């Protein structure tokens, strides 16, 4: 097939949606398909790979003056579909990746006149930037789903929400994978890497991976580190990766607030920031940690790429209990230690327990690596291709579906 993917971000832009798009495209291409990606101009320069063709030509995704219509994202998408003779288009959707432009939500309706359009919702969350627009934002997202030929969600909670909203096309639940390959620099060993960082063997190195997003609970983690210091635990916190991505600028404000919090708690000397680093270094830092703490405020979920990276690297992971519709693969609690959200005391207690019990840390890491096999990119690409092929066949046999408008 000739598969088109639209994404508001793409490497070298920093962001989970862009990383996901690249990994998925490469896995689909490895299965023998041609992949064409339409993305933002900020993605330049782009390294082209075999069977993956990237067009970083959209400077803005919203609608504006008549003189600029030729560079609008939807206009470019229509000509891009025709030029590359695409069989199907997959829109990777997360509001922040498109600068919050509501016009992007109309893409499936516009493009379905040409080809079937599948929308992948990386989450259905209301952006923190516009909390008062929650009801409107939800309605717009639901309409985007209804006007799609098919929908992909990454977790059970989002699948349930769309079904409950009603009048939806076919929905496939396909998890994301790790955007960071288990590929540290040549000659890597945990001991030598920690020595290079001047981290003694007796230090409990707690890792946090990802942008400093308001939903990820790093404020809770900072308070827990403070409690451990008060208990005379020799602990350090390693914050791996850039503070803010290329799309969601609210992360910058959050990172500033966390830096002030760390200073106010008096734990500056216990906290290290790597800043944005290459994937091989991310891999090495993850493997160097004794524990990775991901205290998500909304509970652990398979939509979190940072969780997938920690699982893939066989990390000993502490995270938060999932909601009612949390991932069944993680509910047995054999592969993760779980705490209640926004509870520094509980988090500190579990981290202290793991500090005293290296054998438990080893067991957790081994269990994490085992469950990570469920989320390998080859399997994700296979499930995605099966769904795309089904929709393409349906589009050919039922052409009237191209212009159906769901009420």
N, C-alpha and C positions, 0 to 999 in steps of 0.2 A: 504493500500500500504506500501511497504518498500522503504522509500525515503532517498536518500543520499544527504547530503549538504557538499560542499567543501568551506571552508573559510580560508583565510590566517591568520585571527586572531579570537580569542574566549576568553571570560572571563576566568581567571582574567586579561588577556591582556586588555589594555585600548584602546578603539577604537569603533567608531560607527558601523562598519561592524560586529564586533564581538558581540556587544550588540544586533544588529538587528537579527543576526543568532540565538542567544539564545532565544530571544523572539518569533521569528517565529517558531523555533523548538518546543518550549513548547506549542504554540497554535495549531500546527499541531498534536502533540502528544495527546493533550486534545481532539482532534476530533477522536481519535482512531487509528491513524497510527503509525508505527514504524519509528523513525528517526535516521539516522546514520550520524555522523559528522566527517569529516576528516579535521584536522587542524594542526597548528604548535606546535612543542614541547614546545614553550614558554607558551602555554596555561596551562601547568601543574601547580599545581594540578587542576583537573577538578572534579566538583561535578556532579555525574550522577543522573538523575531524571528518573521517570517512563517513559518508551518508548523513551527516548532520550539517545543514546549511543555515547559517544565522544571518538574519537581516536586521541590524540595529538601526532602524530608520525613523522611529516614532519619537518626536521631540516632546509632544504633549498628548495626553490621552483624552482630554476634555474637548468640548466644542467651544469655538470662539469665532471671531470675525469671518465674514464671507471670503475675504481675500486669502484666508489660511485654510480653506476647506480641503485643499489638495494634500495637506500634511496631517489631517486628522487621522487618528488611529483607525476609525472604522472605514474611512475611504481607502486608506493604505491596505487594510486587510482585504477588502474586496478585490483590488487589483493584484495583490499578493496571491490570493487563492487562484485567480485565473492564470496568472503568469506561471505558477508552479503546478497547475493542473492537479490540485489537491483532491483527495478522496474524502477527507474528513478533517475537522479542526477541533482541537482541544484547547479551551481557554483556561489558563491557570489563574484562579481568582483569589485574591486577598486584597481588601480595599486599599491598604497602605501601599501596595506595590504599584498602584495606579494613581498615586497622589490623591486618593479619596474622590476621584472624579466619578460622579454618578453615571455619566454618559457611557462608561465602560459596561455598565450593567445591561445596556441595550444591545451589546455585541451579538449575543446569540440570535436575537430576533432579526437583526440586520443580515447576518451572515447565513442564516438557514435558507435563504432564497437561493444560495449557491450550493452548499454542501451541508450534511448533518453536522451539528455543533454539540460537542460535549463540554460541559463546564465542570471543572474540578474545583470544589470549594475546600480551600486549605483550612478554613474555619468559618463559622457563622457568627462569630463574635462581633458585637458592636464596637467600633474603634474607640479607644480611650479619648481620642482627639475630639470626638463629637458625642459625648455621653447623652446629651439631651435629645439627640436625633435618633435614639434607639428604635422607637416604633416605626418611623419612616424608613430607616436603614434596613430594618428587618423586612418590611414590605417590598422594598426594592430588590433585596436579595432573593426573596421568594419568587418574585416575578421573573428574575433572571433565570432561576431554576426552571420555572414553568415554560419559558420560551426556548429552553434548550431541548435538543433531541434526546439527550440523556445526561445524567448527573453522576459524578464520582465524588464520594465523601471519604474522608480518611479515618473516621471513627464512628462508633455505634451511636453516640449521643447526637451527632449531627444528622445521621441517617434517620433516627427516630423523630427529630424535630421537623425535618422536611416532610416525612410521611404524615405527621400530625397536621402540618399546614394544609395538606390536601391538594389534589389536582396536579400531581407531579408526574413527570415522565419516569422512565425506568431509572432506578438508582442502584449504583454498584458501590459497595464499600471495599476500598482497596487501601491498605495502610501505606504510609510513606516508609522510606528506608533511611539509613544513615547517609548524610551528605559528606561525611568524612571517612575515607577508606582507612582500614587498619594498615597503615603504611608509614611507620616512623622513618626517620633518616637511616641510611645504611650504618650498620654497626651499633644500632641503638641497644642500650640496656637501661633498665630502670635505675640501677644504682649510679651509673655514670652520669645519667641525665640529672638526677637529683644532686649529685656532687657539683655538676656544672652550674646548677641553680643555687648552690650553697645551702641545701636543705639537708640537715643531719638525719641519720637513720631513725632517731628516736622522735622525730617530729611527726605528728599526725597531719598529713597534707590533705586538706579538704578542697576538692575542686568544684568550681561552678563554671559551666560552659554556656555561652550564648550571650546575646545582647542583654543589656540591663533594662528589661521590659517590666512595666508596672505589674504585670500578672505573674511574674516568675518568682516572687517571694524572696528576693535577695536581701531585702530589709530584715526579714525574719532570720535569715542565715547570719547576717551581721550581728544581730542581737544574740544568737546562739553561740557564735564565736566568742563574744564578750563573756558570756556565762562560763564557757569552757576555760577561758583565761583566768577568771575568778576562782575556778576550781583547781587551778594549777595544772591544767592539761597543756602540754607542750604542742600547741596547734598553730597552723598557718592556713590561711585561705588563699587559694590560687584562682583568680578570675581569668578564664581562658577566652580569648577572642576580643574583637572590637566592642566598644561600648554601645555603638549605635550603627544600624545598617544604613544602606543607601536610600531606603524608602521611608521608614517610619521615624521621622525627626523627633517624635515625642520621647524616644529613647535617650536623646541627648539630655533633656531636662531631667529624666529619671536618673541617669548616670551621675549628673551633678549632685542631685539630692542624695544619692547613695554615698558619694565621696564625702559629703558633709556629714552624713550619719556616721560613717566610719571614723571620721575625725572626732566627732562628738563622743563616740564610745571609747575613744582612746586606744584603738586597735590598729592604727596606721602601720605600725611595724610588723603586724601579723598578717597583713594583706598584700598580695602581689598582683599586679595587673600585667598581662602579657601584651595587651593591645592586639590589633589585627595582625595575624600571622598566617603563614602558608599552611595548607592542610597537613603536610608532613609534620610540622611542628605541633599543630593541634593534636595530632595522633600521639606524638611523643609525650606531651603534657598530660593528656588523659590517662595514658598508661603509667605515668609517674605518680599519680595521685593514689592515696590509700583509700579514699572514699570520694565519690562524687555526689554532691547534695543538690537536688533539684526540687525545692519546696514550692511547687506551683500553687498559687492561691486558689485556682479553680480545679485542683486535683490532677493527678497524672492522667495523661491522654496519649493515644497513639498519633495525634497530630503534631506532637512535639519532636522536631528533628534533633534537638539536643539530647533527648532521652534515647532516641534511636542510636545516636553516636556513642553514648555511654554504654548501651547494651552491646553494640558491635565490638567495642573495645574490652569487653569483659570486666567492666568496672564494678566495684562494690557500690551499689546505688542506694541512697536514701531519698525518698520522694514523699509526696502526699497521697493520702487515700483518694481513690477515684470516686466519682459520683455514682449514682445508682446504675447508670449505663456505662460504667467504665469498662476498659478492655478486659475481656475474659482471660486473655493470655497472661495478664499480670495480676489477676485477682487471687491467685493461690498464695501469694506473698512469699513464695520460696525464692524467687529471683530478685526481690526488692524488699527493703525495709521501709515501712510506711509510717508517716506521722500525720497529725492533724494540721491543716493549713493555718498559718499565722500563729503558731504556737512555739516560740523560741525555746521554752523550757523542755518540751517534749523532744524537739529536734536536738537540743544539747544532750539530753539523756541518752538518746540513741547513738549519737556520735561518740559520746564517752564510752558507751558499752562496746562499740566497735573498736575504739582505741585500745581497750583492754583485751580484745578477743581477735587476734589476727587470723585464727582459723575460720571464724565466722566470715570475716572479710573475704577470705579465699573462696569459701563455699558460695557466697553471694556472687562473686565475680564469675565463677564457673557456670552458675545457673543463668546469669545474664547473657553470657556468650551463647549458651544453648538456646535460649528463647529468641535470640537475635536471628537465628536461621529462618524464622518465619517471615523476616522482613528484608530478605536479600533482593537486590534490584532485578535479578533475572526473573524471580517469581513475580515481582510487582509488574514488570514489563509484560509478562505473559498474561496476567489477569487483565491488564489494561488493553492489550491487543485483542483478547477475546471479546471484550466489551465493545471496542471500536469496530471490530469486524462484524459483530452482530448488528450494530446500528447501521453500518454501511449497507449491509445486505437488506435490512428493513427499509432503508431509504430508497433503494433501487426498486424493491417490489411494491412499495406503497408511496409513490411520488406525491400524493396529496398531503402527506405529513410535512412537506417542506414549508408550507405557509399556514399551518394550523396555529391559531392564537389561543392559548389557554385563557379562559375567563378568570 
